[in-house]
Amino acid sequence: MLILRRCFVSSQSLVTFVMRYSLFGLMAGMVSACAPALRPAGPPVAQTVLSETAFQASDGSELPLQSWGDLEEPDAVILALHGMGDYANAFMEFGDQVGPTGIAVYAFDQRGFGRTSSRPFWAGAASMVNDASDALALLRARYPDKPIYLMGNSMGGAVAIVTAATRPHLMDGVILVAPAVWNRDMMPWYQTAPLSILSHSLPWLPLSGQGLDIWPSDNIDMLRRLARDRYMMSAVRIDLVDGVADLMDLANKRASDMTVRTLLLSGVQDQVIPPDAVAALDAELAGLALPGYHRCLYETGYHMLLRDLNGPAVIDDIRRWVTQSDTAENYSCGGS
């Protein structure tokens, strides 16, 4: 997610923003009609490859790649998916901390974000899930005897849920960090209707969330650093926001199909994804009797759990869960 207090874009804050301009959207829809602009993956014409700096997807797209840790003989491997407006560098703190402990971390810029050529257009859930699946398959081939985990942060958490529900054979477990699971059924109609209208009448409309008093983290130095990062997105198209809302809807529908070992982490202070939405996901996952399922709830945690001031403790909780070889019946969240 974007990382500024007053210029912070999120599925929640932007829906609130859109609601304020619903009348304008209705009027615009009367005089103009445009379809949301998607930039999905093309046909599978290329071999998927993980190089040192890029993940080549099946359509030949080069998605910038970053990695941390021992990439030759790790004890475990994590593929990490970033949130909306962010890019692979979102996992720098995470990779720097767990890399020396024997965990290899890979992260690529998802389509439409960061340094990708399709920025700033929404690729669609299917393309994003297929990219994650292809990257997992490559990691499984590279490390056939190592446990492979999929980790998703915020929007990446929604992608991870759908991927885990549909391709469980590609992973040994999934880690959901403040996942974006605020679906439309939980939103009032006066928020969802303007979003749908504007995404079809003014899909190109750039929104920054400026003026919304939302804190994504308590780590102010980190927020200032990210504000200067040119690969972060300070505004997004409204049809991209609508696409993320579709993705959240899909993640909520497919969560009940998950069967893999799962860790869910969220913060009480999260001002981006309502805690009630994550609590509903927790209740559903707990009812599935997933192997090794745990939820870590942090009293001082904000949305950006891995980069909060308490981030090192959260990261260590993930490290301990990953390195458990059994169903982790005795696991507890030490950073709570």
N, C-alpha and C positions, 0 to 999 in steps of 0.2 A: 504494500500500500504506500501511498505518498506520505511524505514525512514532515509536513509543516503544520503548525497549529492552525493557522488561519488560511493556509493554502493546501489543505489536506483532502485528497480525494479518496472516497471509500464508497462501497455500495450503500452504506447507511447515510452518510452525510450528503451524498449526491442525490439520493431520493428525496431527502429533506429539501435540498436546493431546488430540485425540479418542481416540487410541490408549490414552492413560492411563485413559480413562473407558469403555473398550469394554465391560467387564462391566456397568457401570451402564446403558449403552445397550441391551445385550441384555435386561436385566431389564425396562427400560422398554418395550421392544418387545413383551413378552409381555402387558402390560396396557393398552397404548395404541397406536393406529396412526393416524398423521396423514400426509396427503400434503404434500410440500413446497409452500410457498405461493409461487406465481409471480405476478408482475405484469407480464405481457408488454404490448407495445403493442397498442392497440385497432385496429379496422378503419380503413382509410385514408379518412378523412372530411374532411380539411383540406388546404389548400395548404401545402406546405413553404416556410418563410420563414426567412431569416437577418436578424434585426434587430440593432440595436446591442448589445442585452443578452440576447437569447434566440434559440435555434434552435427554431422551431415544427416539430415532427415531423408525419408524415402523419396521426397519430391526434389531432392537436390539442394534444398535450402540449407544454408550454413548458419547454425544457431550458436553464437558465442558460448564457450564453455570455460568454466573455472573448476579447479580441483585443489584439494588439500590432503595432507597426510601421506602415508606410505602407499604409493600406488602399485608397488610391485608385490608385496606380500602382506596385505592388511589382514586383520582378524575379522573385520566386517566392512561392508560397503553401504553407503547411503547415497541415494539419488535425491536431491533436494529441489523442490519446486517453489519459486518465489511468489509473492503476492502481486496484486494489481498496482501498476505504476512503478514497480521495483524491477530488479534484474538479478542475475546470478550472484553478484557481490553481496546480496542480502545475507549470505551465509559465511561471510568472512570471519566474524567473531566465532561462529559455531565451528567452522573448519579449523581455525587456528587453535581452538581449545581441545577438540577431540582428535585432531590429526595426529598429534604426538602419542596418543594412547592406543594406536593401532587401528583406528577407524578411517577409512578412505572416504572422502566426501566429493561428490560430483554435482555440479549445478550448471544448467544452461539457461540462457535468456529465452523465455517462452515467446512464441510468435506474437508480434505486435508490441513488444516491450523492449526496453534496454537498447541494445545495439543491433537489433534485428532489422533487416531491410523492409519488413512489413509494418514497422511502427509508423503510425499510431492506430492501426486498424485491428479490429477484433477478428480472430481466426476461427472462432467457434469451438465448442466443447469437444466435438469429435476429433478435430485436428490436434488439440492440445492433449487429449487422452492418448491418441495414437503416437504422438511424439514421445510422451512419457513411457509408453509401452515399448516402443522401439529402443529407447535408451536403456530401459531395464533389461531387455533381451541382450543387448550388446554387453552390458555389465555381467549378466549371467554367463555369457560365453567367455568373457575375459576372466571371470573368477568363479569357475564351476563348483568349487568346493567351499566357497565362503557364503555366509548369510548376506542376503541383499535386502535392504530396507528402502522403502519409499517414504520420504518426508515431504509434507506440504504445509506451507505457511499461508494463512489467510486464503486468498483466491487459489493458491497452489494446494491448499488443503481440500478444497472442493474438487479440484482435478484429481487429487490423490484418492479421494473417496470413490469416485467413479472408476478410476483405474483399478483400485483394489477389488471393487465389486465385480468387475468384468474380466479382469486378468489376474486372478489371485496366484496362478502358477508362476508368475514372473517375480514374486517377492516372498520373503520370509516374514514380513510384517510391515505395518504402516504406522507412521507417526504424524499426528495431526496437531499442528501448532496454531492455536487461535483460528480454526478453520472458518471460512466464509460459508455459513449455513443459515443465513437469515433469509429464508425463502419468502415468496410473495404471499403465501397463506398466512404468514405472521404479520404482514404489513396491512395497514388500513387501505381501503380502496382509493382514498384521496391522495395517497402517495404513489400507488402503482399505476393508476390511470394516466397521470401526466407523463410518467416515464415512458409508457408505451406510445402515447401520442407524439411526444417530442422525438422519440427515436425513429419514427416514421415520417415526421414532417420536417424536422431539422436535425437529421442524423449527424451532421458535421459540427453541430454546436459544441464549442469547447467549454468545458466546465472545470473550474479550479477548486470549488468548495470554499472560496474566499469569504470570510466573514463568519464562518461556522466555528464556534468555540469548542474544538475537539482536540484532545491531547492523545496522540497515539502512543506516547512513551513518556517516562519520567527522566530519561537520559537526554538532557538538553544539549550537551556537547555533541552527542551523536546526531541529534536532529539538525544541528547547525552544520555539521559536516555533510550530511546528506542533502541539505538545502543547496549546497554548492556543487553537487554532483550532477554533471550535465546528462548523465544517462538515466537519472530519475525523471519521471514525467510530472511536470507541474500542472498539467491539465490533460484531460482526456475527452474524447468524443462521446457524446451522449449515447450513440448506438453501441459503443464499447461497454458503457455502464449497463445498458439493457442486456447485453450479452452475458455480463457477469451475473446479473439477476437470473437469467435463464440457467446458467451453470449452477447457481446455488439451488434453484428448484430441482435440477437433475440430481445433485448430490444428496439432497434430502430424500428423494425418491429411491435412490440406489443404496443408501446407507444400510437398509435392512438386508441387503444381499451380501454384505461383507462376511467373510469367513476367516480372514487371516488375523494373526496376532496384532493387537492394536493398542497404541498409547495416545491418549487425548490430553492435551495441555491447554489451559486457558487461564485468564486473569480476571479477578473480581473487578478491577478498575478499567476493564476494556470499554472504551467509549465508541468503538467502531462496529463490532459485532455484538448485539445485545447478549448479555450473559444468559438470558432465558433461552435463546436459540441454541446455545452450546449445551445448556442443561438438558434441553429436549433431545439433542443428539446423544448425550451421555446416557440418558434413560433408555433410548432405543438400543444403543450398542451394548449396554449392560444386560439387556434382556436377551441378547443373542448368544450369550455364554461363549464369547470369543476366547480363544486361548490366550492367556496372559494379558487380558484386558485390564487397563488401569486408566484412571483419570487423575491428573495432577491439577489442582486448582490453587492458584497463587493469590493470596490476599493483597499483595502489593503489585500484582502483575497487570500491565496494560496490554494493548494489542500487540506490540512489538516485543513479545516475551524474550526472544533470543538476544535482543539488543537493549532491553531495559537495564536499569541499574542492578537488578537481581538476575540479569541474564546468565552470568556464570553458574549460578546455582541451578537454573532451569536446564542449561546445557548439560550439567553433570547428571541431572536426573535422566536425561535422554541417554547419555553414555552408559549409565548403569543398567537401564532397561535393555539397551541393545546388547550389552555384553552378558546378559543373563542367558544361560543355555537351555533352561527349562521353561516352564510356563510362568515362572516368576511369581509363585503364590506368596512369597514373603517379600515382595517388592513394596517399597513405600517411597513417596515423593519427599526427599529430604529437603528440597528447596522451597517447600510450601510455607 
